[in-house]
Amino acid sequence: MCMDWTKRSTSHYKEFLIRKQIKIVAKYSEKASEKVEKVMREMKEGKLKSGSGKKVTSTKQTVAIGLSEARKAGAKVPKKKS
């Protein structure tokens, strides 16, 4: 990785620092994010069903399902609060 910032603009440097900071503080892994995105797509297409078999319409429930699937897959996700 090139650390010579003299040839780049300050906006590139700021973006680099923000990304670095986010990586350090990240609570969820990329795998978890991908799972949630996949489940969100399913919900928008109308294909996502809850455990009881009913169609999911709530985005909060969709995120919860995505995080649950990510946990089962072994992704880095914080523990449930309740």
N, C-alpha and C positions, 0 to 999 in steps of 0.2 A: 504494500500500500504506500502510495506516495504521500509524504507529509510536507511537501514543499508547497506552501499556500501562497507564495509570492506571485505565481502565475494564475491563480484563481481569484474569483471575486470574494468579497466578504460574505455574500449571501451563501455561497457554497460552504464556507467555513462554519457559518452559523447553523446551516442544515446538518452538517457533519456532527457538530456538538449536540444538537437536539437528538439526532438518531442515536448517538452514543449514550446519551443520558437515558433515553427511553429503553435501550437494551439493558442497562444496568438495573432499572427500576421495574422492568416488565414483570407482571404477575402471572400472565398467561403465556404459554408457549405458542409458537407459530402453528403447531399442529392443532392446538385448541382453537385458534382463530379460524383455521381452515375448516374444522368440523362445524363451527358455528355458522360460517358462510354457507357451507353445503346445506345445512339444515334450514337456513333462512331461505335459500333458493327453493327448496322443497316446499316450504310453507307458502311462498309467493305463487308457486305453480299449483298449489292446492293438493299436493300429494302427501303432506306430513300429517300423520295421525298420532294421537296420544296413546298412552298405554291401554286405555279403555276402548280404543278403536275410533273415537270421534275425531273429526277434523280440527286441527289446531288453527286458531285465528289470532291469538295473542302473541305479540312479539316477545314479551317477557317469558312466556312459556316456551317459545321457540329457542330462545337463548339458553334457558334452563335445560332443555333437551340436548342442545348442542354441547353444553359443558358436561353434562352427564355422560354422553357418548365419548367425549374426549377423556374423561376420567377413566372410563372402562378401557380405553385404548392405551392408557398409560401416559397421557400428556401432562405437562406441568400446569395444574389448575389448583387454586386455593381450595381448602376444605369448605364444605357447606356450612353456613352460619347456624342453621337450625336443623 
